[in-house]
Amino acid sequence: MNRQFTEEEMHAADCLHEISQIVGQLHITDESFLEDTKKKLPRLKELLAELEKNTLE
């Protein structure tokens, strides 16, 4: 069953995909793990806020 995805669904999927990519780049075995995580937090927060905004409307 194929259906057309809404713009909101596509945007949510894009946000989740980017979040997944960012998280996938962070490895606890890296010496810079905490520093790298700290650097990525602002973008992750932004993506989560967009996701929340678009899914709760």
Buried (B, 14 or more C-beta within 10 A) or exposed (E): EEEEEEEEEEBBEEBEEBBEEBEEEBEEEEEEEEEBBEEBEEEBEEBEEBBEEBEEE
